[in-house]
């Protein structure tokens, strides 16, 4: 019980702290916060795209493990003969 009283006394009776955030420190903290938020947005977008890609691939051709040729990026490419005018 005595430990709780000492803890609450220390917690709720503050000592004056002669500390401050200068503009450089405040700017650094804001930059870290904005960077963290941007990182989380990009990370979760990538995770969502990966999961969507996995499930959409399984829905297109569920019985075969082969890849769909139209989604390979080779759609519409044809070999050209050098002898054609």
Secondary structure, 3 states (H helix, E strand, C coil): CHHHHHHHHHHHCCCCCCCCCCHHHHHHHHHHHHHHHHHHHHHHHHHHHHHHHHHHHHHHCCCCCCCCHHHCCCCCCCCCCCCCC
